[in-house]
């Protein structure tokens, strides 16, 4: 027996288990696993559907996600059949990921869309690290190139692998629900705000999960029926009670999760996803505000053809950019609306198509217009650049869906052409808008706005109470009491710009004089001071009164450049307002007063010089500078925190379960060593040895006596047979012997336990030691060992007390001649 290896012992144990199975048990078990695999595939598939809005409904995301689910379940089934360890399972999953990932997650880079290439393998390897951020920083739909499909494929693979292993290896019935819920939550987190029927999907998943868990609970009960019957009626009742408690805990957790997620499923609630908190990698400070060039277009290039547009419906406008941030110098694009600018992955599918309005297909041909901001229509659904620079324009596209603003880092210039599919929003009159209030929108804080803005806002708004009346009052006063002039020859002089000084000169003058640039900024600033969500939009539209309908091709010149204001109403969106006076409403020049003949002036002697006053040095810090420094510091810290969260997310998904296992097993070992009396801690030391042996692959049943278990350990570890037998005898003596062990004896016993445990682990190879470190066999063994002890603890305690009492009486009869004795020998 000394030459028998541990492998032969485990082989004989497996053969004994096979011979004890009833006839047909294998077939019924295979059928049960097949049903469980099908149910898990359906439940995990519901989680994969959460990625649909990010990919614009492209079916290839579904193939990638479901392919990962199938691969994960097959790997888990093979691990069960071949009894693979954790490292073998990891290697098999990684091999399947690289082998099938080219066809499922990198079809654009693979040969013929199926065969692996160096490019597809590179996408798979790098995508496991970087695809998470790419998916969040690219505007939805993200497309299928560049490793975007890696995220649903890899998450489906990991979730299915974890669900299969927990379903077929873990003892509890409810463990498989964790990866199912995790994949469902990941689909929500990596998705978009616009999700069709989120509440219905959640309810269907909950119903399916409850049915599956009920089936799992019954299956586990049937599997453990024989061992439970052997325990008697009391243990069986206790086991049923524990299962009910576990089930109630799971249902309570699900109810708490539903209550926590209920605000996210509401109709009026704003959905929060990860792409809302990830900062897109584009620096808008590199692109000046288009509003700074307004006067150059309307004055110096009034007759210059900027571009031509084909297919523009009558009465519609072409947007260039929406600006919502003001710093006292310029109104600029902040990129904070609805998630900000995100890189465009697939320019052919920019929008999901849920907006209502007038649809149009436009073709733009650039002439003398240059810049990064691309003229377009309303909500952009698709963009198709053409010509020699098509790839450059498409490769640098960024789109802000909240402001319907599109830019390309490559810019556009003469000769560029692109097609755009757009939707012009529906128009509402004041009667329709009267029933809606202002939307709750996060707007950038105004900076350095002049005080006259707030005073004039309160004066112009007057006593109007309804939202539409307050906005309309601001617009009408500016449009009717102001005068138009853009500084052309023959017009009243009008300074360009829209900084704080220009706003003061506009609103504080006896006659307000300006053009679209000044009036749009003034109205937007006054609206913001009143708490109204407003922004300035710059764009183009021709004089439709001079055109005969809507020509097939319209030439846009500098004279067609305009600016207006948009205000956001709840359930309606952004509504345009035009505060600029009519162009023929020019200011009336002041009357010329007759010149008077001045009298000759007498030169007066200069005043005597005065000593310059000594002023104290200005050492006080500017509070605005301090506040700006605090904001810059917070932005830097928050940026690092967001980057750390993005990097930590895949690491947490990959290594979080392993870390949780280590922490749980360490807590279990500490509990064995410190919980209960000295006798219970000695028993815990023996369970520590059994757990270490079980993690190394030894068949420990937990239903034999300590000396029988020690004999089994001696056969598996012949060189440590004496040490394990000694520990078993000392444990029996400490539990059933006279008196209780002392604290020193318990500490000495645990020191020997640690030495034996380290020696058992030292007999294994490196990979076997790593597998034992993350094995859950000791956890399941602890559950089996504790189960009968809970139900029969009182009986054992009475037996031990009687034994100690009898031994004590015998000791007193013998006297104290032999001296004190130790329970542990």
Residue pairs with C-beta under 8 A, 6 or more apart in sequence:
1 715
1 718
2 718
4 715
4 718
6 696
6 697
6 698
6 716
6 717
9 698
9 699
9 715
9 716
10 697
10 698
10 699
13 699
32 219
33 77
33 80
33 168
35 215
36 167
36 168
36 212
36 215
36 216
36 219
37 73
37 77
37 164
39 208
39 212
39 215
40 69
40 73
40 160
40 163
40 164
40 167
40 176
40 180
40 212
41 66
41 69
41 70
41 73
41 160
42 208
43 180
43 205
43 208
43 209
43 212
44 69
44 156
44 159
44 160
44 163
44 179
44 180
44 183
45 65
45 66
45 69
46 184
46 201
46 204
46 205
46 208
47 156
47 159
47 180
47 183
47 184
47 185
47 186
47 187
47 205
48 61
48 62
48 65
48 66
48 69
48 152
48 156
48 183
48 187
49 62
49 187
49 201
50 184
50 186
50 187
50 188
50 190
50 191
50 195
50 201
51 61
51 65
51 151
51 152
51 187
51 190
51 191
52 61
52 62
52 191
53 140
53 191
53 192
53 194
53 195
53 196
53 352
54 61
54 135
54 140
54 141
54 142
54 190
54 191
54 192
55 61
55 140
55 141
55 142
55 143
55 144
55 148
56 140
56 141
56 142
56 346
56 349
56 352
57 141
57 352
58 141
58 143
58 144
58 349
60 107
60 144
60 149
61 144
61 149
61 152
63 104
64 104
64 105
64 149
64 150
64 152
64 153
64 156
65 152
65 153
65 155
65 156
66 156
67 100
67 103
67 104
67 153
67 156
68 104
68 105
68 152
68 153
68 154
68 155
68 156
68 157
68 158
68 160
69 156
69 157
69 159
69 160
70 160
71 93
71 96
71 97
71 100
71 157
71 160
72 93
72 156
72 157
72 158
72 159
72 160
72 161
72 162
72 163
72 164
73 160
73 161
73 163
73 164
74 96
75 89
75 92
75 93
75 96
75 157
75 161
75 164
76 89
76 160
76 161
76 163
76 164
76 165
76 167
76 168
77 164
77 168
78 84
78 92
79 88
79 89
79 92
79 164
79 165
80 164
80 165
80 168
80 169
82 88
84 92
85 767
85 768
85 771
86 770
86 771
86 774
86 775
87 767
87 770
87 771
89 161
89 165
93 157
93 158
93 161
96 157
97 124
97 153
97 154
97 157
98 116
98 121
98 124
98 125
99 116
101 120
101 124
101 150
101 153
102 109
102 110
102 114
102 115
102 116
102 117
102 120
102 121
102 124
103 110
103 113
103 114
103 115
104 149
104 153
105 123
105 124
105 127
105 147
105 149
105 150
105 153
105 154
106 119
106 120
106 123
106 124
106 127
106 147
106 149
106 150
107 113
107 114
107 144
107 149
108 144
108 145
108 146
109 117
109 119
109 120
109 122
109 123
109 145
110 116
110 117
110 119
110 120
111 117
111 120
123 146
123 147
123 150
124 147
124 150
126 147
127 134
127 147
127 150
127 151
127 154
128 150
128 154
128 650
129 650
130 147
131 147
131 148
131 150
131 151
131 154
132 151
132 190
132 646
132 649
132 650
133 278
133 646
134 142
134 146
134 147
134 148
134 345
135 142
135 148
135 151
135 190
136 190
136 274
136 275
136 278
136 646
137 275
137 278
137 280
137 281
137 342
137 343
138 148
138 342
138 343
138 344
138 345
139 341
139 342
139 343
139 344
139 345
139 350
139 398
139 399
139 401
140 192
140 275
140 342
140 352
141 345
141 346
141 349
141 350
141 352
142 148
142 345
142 346
143 345
143 346
143 349
144 346
145 345
145 346
146 345
148 345
151 190
155 183
155 186
155 653
156 183
158 179
158 653
158 654
159 179
159 180
159 182
159 183
159 186
160 179
162 178
162 179
162 657
163 176
163 179
163 180
164 176
166 175
166 176
166 178
166 179
167 175
167 176
167 216
169 776
170 176
170 776
170 780
171 220
171 780
171 783
172 220
172 246
173 213
173 216
173 217
173 219
173 220
173 243
173 246
174 213
174 216
174 217
174 246
174 247
174 250
176 212
176 216
177 209
177 213
177 250
180 205
180 209
181 209
181 257
184 202
184 205
188 195
188 198
188 273
189 273
189 274
190 273
190 274
190 275
191 273
192 273
192 275
192 352
193 270
193 271
193 273
193 276
193 338
193 339
194 352
194 354
195 201
195 271
198 264
198 265
198 271
199 265
202 258
202 261
202 265
206 254
206 258
213 247
213 250
217 243
217 247
221 243
224 239
228 235
228 236
228 239
229 236
231 239
231 787
231 788
231 791
234 791
234 792
235 787
235 788
235 791
235 792
238 790
238 791
239 787
263 269
264 271
264 272
270 440
275 339
275 342
276 339
277 642
278 642
278 646
279 340
279 639
279 642
280 335
280 340
280 341
280 342
280 343
280 398
281 343
282 335
282 341
282 343
282 398
282 409
284 332
284 333
284 334
284 335
284 341
287 333
287 372
287 373
287 407
288 330
289 321
289 323
289 330
289 331
289 332
289 333
290 320
290 321
290 323
290 371
290 373
290 538
291 323
291 330
291 331
291 332
291 498
291 517
291 521
291 536
291 538
291 563
292 330
293 371
294 496
294 515
294 516
294 517
294 538
294 561
294 563
295 486
295 487
295 496
295 497
295 515
295 517
296 558
297 306
297 558
297 561
298 486
298 515
298 516
298 558
298 559
298 561
299 486
299 487
299 488
299 496
299 558
300 558
301 368
301 557
301 558
302 488
302 557
302 558
302 559
303 557
303 558
303 559
304 368
304 557
304 558
305 367
305 368
305 555
305 556
305 557
306 366
306 367
306 368
306 369
306 540
306 556
306 557
306 558
306 560
307 364
307 365
307 366
307 367
307 368
307 369
307 375
307 556
308 364
308 365
308 367
308 553
308 554
308 555
308 556
309 318
309 362
309 363
309 364
309 365
309 375
309 553
309 554
309 556
310 362
310 363
310 365
310 552
310 553
310 554
311 360
311 361
311 362
311 363
311 552
312 318
312 360
312 362
312 377
312 550
312 554
313 358
313 360
313 424
313 550
314 544
314 547
314 549
314 550
315 544
316 358
316 360
316 377
316 378
316 424
316 541
317 539
317 540
317 541
317 562
317 576
318 375
318 376
318 377
318 539
318 540
318 541
318 556
319 375
319 376
319 377
319 378
319 404
319 405
319 537
319 539
320 373
320 374
320 375
320 405
320 537
320 538
320 539
320 540
321 333
321 373
321 403
321 405
321 407
321 537
321 538
322 333
322 337
322 400
322 403
322 404
322 405
322 535
322 536
322 537
322 566
323 331
323 332
323 333
323 334
323 535
323 536
323 537
323 538
324 333
324 334
324 336
324 337
324 403
324 443
324 444
324 535
324 536
325 331
325 332
325 333
325 334
325 336
325 444
326 332
326 444
326 446
326 447
326 448
326 449
326 521
326 524
326 525
326 528
327 447
327 448
328 447
328 448
328 449
328 450
328 499
328 500
329 448
329 499
329 500
330 498
330 499
331 498
331 521
331 524
331 536
333 400
333 403
333 405
334 340
334 444
335 341
335 400
336 442
336 443
336 444
337 400
337 402
337 403
337 441
337 535
338 400
338 401
338 402
338 403
339 400
339 401
339 402
340 400
340 402
341 398
341 399
341 400
341 405
341 407
342 398
342 399
342 400
343 397
343 398
344 350
344 383
344 394
344 397
344 398
344 399
347 382
347 383
347 384
347 385
347 394
347 397
348 382
348 383
348 384
349 381
349 382
350 380
350 381
350 382
350 383
350 399
350 401
351 379
351 380
351 381
351 382
351 401
351 423
353 381
353 423
355 378
355 379
355 423
355 425
356 423
356 425
356 426
357 378
357 379
357 423
357 424
357 425
357 426
358 423
358 424
358 426
359 421
359 422
359 423
359 424
360 377
360 421
360 422
360 423
360 424
361 419
361 420
361 421
361 422
362 376
362 377
362 419
362 420
362 421
362 422
363 417
363 418
363 419
363 420
364 374
364 375
364 376
364 417
364 418
364 419
364 420
365 416
365 417
366 412
366 413
366 414
366 415
366 416
366 417
367 414
368 414
369 375
369 412
370 411
370 412
370 413
370 414
371 411
371 412
372 407
372 408
372 409
372 411
372 412
373 405
373 406
373 407
374 383
374 406
374 407
374 408
374 412
374 418
375 539
375 540
375 556
376 383
376 404
376 406
376 420
376 422
377 420
377 422
377 423
377 424
378 404
378 422
378 423
378 424
378 425
379 401
379 404
379 422
379 423
379 424
379 425
380 399
380 404
380 406
380 420
380 421
380 422
381 421
381 422
381 423
382 419
382 420
382 421
383 394
383 397
383 406
383 418
383 419
383 420
383 421
384 418
384 419
384 420
385 391
385 393
385 394
385 416
385 417
385 418
386 417
386 418
386 419
387 415
387 416
387 417
388 415
389 410
389 413
389 415
389 416
390 418
392 408
392 410
393 408
393 410
393 412
393 416
393 418
394 408
395 410
396 408
396 409
396 410
397 406
397 407
397 408
398 406
398 407
398 408
398 409
399 405
399 406
400 406
403 535
412 418
425 573
425 574
428 572
428 575
430 468
430 472
433 467
433 468
433 569
433 572
433 575
434 466
434 468
436 467
436 468
436 569
436 570
436 571
436 572
437 467
437 569
437 570
438 467
438 531
438 532
438 533
438 567
438 568
438 569
438 570
439 533
439 568
439 569
439 570
439 573
440 570
441 533
441 568
443 528
443 533
443 535
446 525
446 528
446 529
448 500
449 500
449 503
449 525
449 529
450 500
450 501
450 503
450 504
452 503
452 504
452 507
452 508
453 503
453 507
453 522
453 525
453 526
453 529
454 526
454 529
456 507
456 526
457 474
457 525
457 526
457 527
457 529
457 530
458 530
460 473
460 474
460 477
460 478
460 526
461 470
461 473
461 474
461 526
461 530
462 473
464 470
464 473
467 532
467 569
468 569
470 530
470 532
471 527
471 532
471 567
471 577
472 577
474 523
474 526
474 527
474 579
475 523
475 565
475 577
475 578
475 579
478 512
478 519
478 522
478 523
478 579
478 580
478 581
479 519
479 578
479 579
479 580
479 581
479 582
480 581
481 512
482 512
482 513
482 514
482 519
482 579
482 580
482 581
482 585
483 492
483 511
483 512
483 513
483 581
483 585
483 586
483 587
484 513
484 514
484 515
484 580
484 581
484 582
484 583
484 584
484 585
484 586
485 491
485 492
485 493
485 494
485 513
485 514
485 515
485 586
485 587
486 494
486 514
486 515
487 493
487 494
487 495
487 496
487 515
491 586
492 513
492 586
492 587
492 589
494 513
494 514
494 515
494 518
495 502
495 505
496 502
496 517
497 517
498 517
498 518
498 521
502 518
503 518
503 521
503 522
503 525
506 512
506 513
506 514
506 518
506 519
506 522
507 522
511 587
511 588
512 519
513 587
514 522
515 580
516 561
516 562
516 563
516 564
516 580
517 563
519 579
519 580
519 581
520 536
520 537
520 563
520 564
520 565
520 579
520 580
521 536
521 563
522 579
523 534
523 565
523 577
523 579
524 534
524 535
524 536
524 565
527 533
527 534
527 565
527 567
528 534
532 567
533 567
533 568
534 565
534 566
534 567
534 568
535 565
535 566
535 574
536 563
536 564
536 565
536 566
537 563
537 564
537 565
537 566
537 576
538 561
538 562
538 563
539 561
539 562
539 563
539 564
540 556
540 560
540 561
540 562
541 560
541 562
542 554
542 556
542 560
543 560
547 554
562 580
563 580
564 576
564 577
564 578
564 579
564 580
565 576
565 577
565 578
565 579
566 574
566 575
566 576
566 577
567 574
567 575
567 577
568 574
568 575
569 575
658 774
661 774
661 776
662 773
662 774
664 779
665 778
665 779
668 691
668 778
668 779
668 782
669 688
671 684
672 681
672 684
672 685
672 687
672 688
673 681
673 684
673 685
673 688
673 750
674 681
675 681
675 684
676 684
677 740
678 734
678 740
678 741
678 742
678 743
678 745
678 746
679 734
679 735
679 740
679 741
679 800
681 746
681 750
682 730
682 731
682 734
682 735
682 741
682 746
682 749
682 824
683 731
683 734
683 735
685 727
685 731
685 746
685 749
685 750
685 753
686 706
686 727
686 728
686 731
686 753
687 781
687 782
687 785
688 753
688 757
689 713
689 724
689 727
689 753
689 756
689 757
689 760
690 700
690 702
690 709
690 713
690 778
690 781
690 785
691 777
691 778
691 779
691 781
691 782
692 757
692 760
692 761
692 772
692 778
693 700
693 713
693 716
693 717
693 760
694 700
694 775
694 777
694 778
694 781
695 771
695 772
695 773
695 775
695 777
695 778
696 760
696 761
696 764
696 768
696 772
697 768
697 772
697 777
698 712
698 713
698 716
699 712
700 709
700 712
700 781
701 709
702 781
702 784
702 785
703 784
704 712
706 728
706 729
706 731
706 732
707 725
707 728
707 729
707 732
709 728
710 721
710 724
710 725
710 727
710 728
711 725
713 720
713 721
713 724
714 720
714 721
714 722
714 724
714 725
715 721
717 724
717 760
717 763
719 759
719 763
720 756
720 759
720 760
720 763
723 752
723 755
723 756
723 759
724 756
726 752
727 749
727 752
727 753
727 756
729 825
730 749
730 824
730 825
731 749
733 823
733 824
733 825
734 740
734 741
734 745
734 746
734 749
734 823
734 824
735 800
736 799
736 800
736 803
737 803
737 804
737 807
737 823
737 824
738 803
738 804
738 807
738 808
738 811
738 821
738 823
739 804
739 808
739 823
740 823
741 749
741 822
741 823
741 824
742 822
745 822
745 823
745 824
748 824
749 824
761 769
761 772
764 772
789 796
811 821
